[in-house]
Amino acid sequence: MATLNMLRLSVLHTNANENLFQGDAGKTLVMRLLHLASNGSVSVQATVCMLLSNALVHKDGQNAMTTKEQIDAILTTLPELEDVKKSALPKKESCTLRIAVATLLLNLSVVINKTESGTARCECVNVVGTLLNNTNDPESKFRLLVALGTLISEDDMALATARSQGLFALVNSFCLEQASKRKDKDSEATPTASCAQHLLEMLSAK
């Protein structure tokens, strides 16, 4: 864990990011980290997700994580993490993992949106939608909503994928839930509510 935490922070620096993620060695490292997450404790899984999220800050990390093999591995691994699959409100450690997973998907979505094909965006939409259906944590939900909005903002195929997955109904339920909470507390819209409302407009647009 100590080594993972050191790497998590070091990859924020350009030189370390380049040294770790450059070329084929970087792609191999991504796969090894995902394998470690698949077989590790909840805290190891969360740290790996945070490490990979940080790696996406710089070009070498982005290149290592956005080939088809690496994207597929990330999108296959994350939904299968045991504590991510549970629908119950998570304990603190599991909540940290869910936020880390959502952050990784958000950061990956930003990079995919700039560099990858519509197919990659659609695959990411599918995973984001699956996790949105399965989280009660407000912070991870907000980050997943932002990721979804990023992916469908300029891609008709990704938008169609979101609609076909029934995400209009899901986002609409978020909006109704947030509106009910605001009415009870007589408060202003939260970032999650505002994001969900904007997404609803995107999903309902012709």
TASUL-V329880 format. One record per pair of residues at least 12 apart in sequence whose C-alpha atoms are under 7 Angstrom apart, sorted by sequence separation. I is the first residue (numbers start at 1). GAP is how many residues later the second one is. D is the distance in whole Angstrom. If there is no record, write none. Layout:
# TASUL-V329880
i->I gap->GAP d->D
i->I gap->GAP d->D
This chain:
# TASUL-V329880
i->132 gap->12 d->7
i->84 gap->14 d->6
i->33 gap->15 d->6
i->178 gap->15 d->6
i->128 gap->16 d->6
i->175 gap->18 d->6
i->128 gap->20 d->7
i->175 gap->21 d->6
i->174 gap->22 d->7
i->175 gap->22 d->6
i->78 gap->23 d->7
i->125 gap->23 d->6
i->171 gap->25 d->6
i->125 gap->26 d->7
i->172 gap->28 d->6
i->171 gap->29 d->6
i->121 gap->30 d->6
i->168 gap->32 d->6
i->125 gap->33 d->7
i->30 gap->35 d->7
i->122 gap->35 d->7
i->168 gap->35 d->6
i->122 gap->36 d->5
i->27 gap->37 d->5
i->106 gap->37 d->6
i->118 gap->37 d->7
i->121 gap->37 d->6
i->125 gap->37 d->6
i->17 gap->38 d->7
i->22 gap->38 d->5
i->26 gap->38 d->5
i->27 gap->38 d->7
i->102 gap->38 d->5
i->106 gap->38 d->7
i->109 gap->38 d->6
i->113 gap->38 d->6
i->129 gap->38 d->7
i->21 gap->39 d->5
i->31 gap->39 d->7
i->38 gap->39 d->7
i->118 gap->39 d->7
i->122 gap->39 d->6
i->21 gap->40 d->5
i->99 gap->40 d->6
i->103 gap->40 d->6
i->106 gap->40 d->7
i->110 gap->40 d->7
i->118 gap->40 d->7
i->163 gap->40 d->7
i->17 gap->41 d->7
i->99 gap->41 d->5
i->102 gap->41 d->6
i->106 gap->41 d->4
i->109 gap->41 d->7
i->5 gap->42 d->7
i->8 gap->42 d->7
i->12 gap->42 d->6
i->18 gap->42 d->5
i->22 gap->42 d->7
i->95 gap->42 d->7
i->98 gap->42 d->6
i->102 gap->42 d->6
i->105 gap->42 d->7
i->109 gap->42 d->6
i->1 gap->43 d->7
i->4 gap->43 d->7
i->8 gap->43 d->4
i->11 gap->43 d->6
i->12 gap->43 d->6
i->17 gap->43 d->6
i->21 gap->43 d->6
i->34 gap->43 d->7
i->38 gap->43 d->6
i->7 gap->44 d->7
i->11 gap->44 d->5
i->14 gap->44 d->6
i->17 gap->44 d->6
i->159 gap->44 d->7
i->12 gap->45 d->7
i->8 gap->46 d->7
i->87 gap->47 d->5
i->89 gap->47 d->6
i->87 gap->48 d->6
i->89 gap->48 d->7
i->75 gap->49 d->7
i->85 gap->49 d->7
i->146 gap->49 d->7
i->43 gap->50 d->7
i->46 gap->50 d->7
i->50 gap->50 d->6
i->53 gap->50 d->7
i->142 gap->50 d->5
i->145 gap->50 d->7
i->149 gap->50 d->6
i->42 gap->51 d->7
i->46 gap->51 d->4
i->49 gap->51 d->6
i->53 gap->51 d->5
i->56 gap->51 d->7
i->145 gap->51 d->7
i->42 gap->52 d->7
i->45 gap->52 d->7
i->49 gap->52 d->6
i->52 gap->52 d->7
i->75 gap->52 d->6
i->79 gap->52 d->7
i->46 gap->54 d->6
i->50 gap->54 d->7
i->53 gap->54 d->6
i->42 gap->55 d->7
i->49 gap->55 d->6
